Amino acid sequence: MTAARRSPGAGVAPRLPVVLTCGTAIVLAMEHNGNNVARWIRKQCFVLRWTVYYAAAVSILFFAAFGQSAFIYQQF
């Protein structure tokens, strides 16, 4: 498929921009209120802190684009 025939959002899940916008809004709101998000996470109990860490890792794997693009250095 040539670049001219691709849609502008090819390879991007429709829910990804919504999730990114909501996540960014939450972090910006916390930072605007004077809370440091990293410090807040570190101050939480063990279970909540690791739930946040695992949720971040799972979301990265969930929204990853595995096998949707060609290897970019294949021509070299």
C-alpha positions in Angstrom: 0.0 0.0 0.0 1.5 3.3 -1.0 1.6 6.3 1.2 -0.9 8.2 -1.0 -3.6 5.5 -0.4 -3.2 5.3 3.4 -5.7 7.0 5.6 -4.3 9.7 7.9 -4.8 7.6 11.0 -3.7 4.2 9.6 -2.4 2.0 12.4 -3.8 4.0 15.2 -6.6 2.5 17.2 -9.6 4.8 17.5 -9.6 4.7 21.3 -5.9 5.6 21.6 -6.3 9.4 21.2 -9.2 9.4 23.7 -7.1 7.5 26.3 -4.0 9.7 25.7 -6.1 12.9 26.0 -7.8 11.7 29.3 -4.5 10.6 30.8 -2.8 13.8 29.9 -5.7 15.8 31.3 -5.5 13.9 34.6 -1.8 14.4 34.9 -2.0 18.1 34.0 -4.8 18.7 36.5 -2.8 17.1 39.3 0.3 19.0 38.4 -1.7 22.3 38.2 -3.0 21.7 41.7 0.6 21.5 43.0 0.8 17.7 43.2 3.8 16.0 41.8 2.4 12.8 40.1 5.6 10.8 40.6 5.9 11.8 44.2 2.2 11.0 44.7 2.6 7.5 43.3 5.7 6.8 45.4 3.8 7.8 48.6 1.0 5.3 47.9 0.8 1.9 49.5 2.5 -1.0 47.9 -0.6 -2.6 46.3 -1.9 0.7 44.8 1.6 1.7 43.6 2.2 -1.6 41.8 -1.3 -1.6 40.4 -0.5 1.7 38.7 2.8 0.4 37.4 1.2 -2.8 36.0 -1.7 -0.8 34.5 0.8 1.4 32.7 2.8 -1.6 31.4 -0.4 -3.4 30.2 -1.7 -0.3 28.5 1.6 0.1 26.6 1.3 -3.5 25.4 -2.5 -3.1 24.7 -2.0 -0.1 22.5 1.2 -1.3 20.8 1.2 -1.7 17.0 2.7 -5.1 16.7 3.3 -6.2 13.1 1.5 -3.3 11.5 4.4 -1.6 9.9 7.4 -2.8 7.8 10.9 -2.8 9.3 12.1 0.7 8.4 15.7 -0.3 7.8 14.9 -3.2 5.5 16.1 -1.3 2.4 19.6 -0.7 3.8 
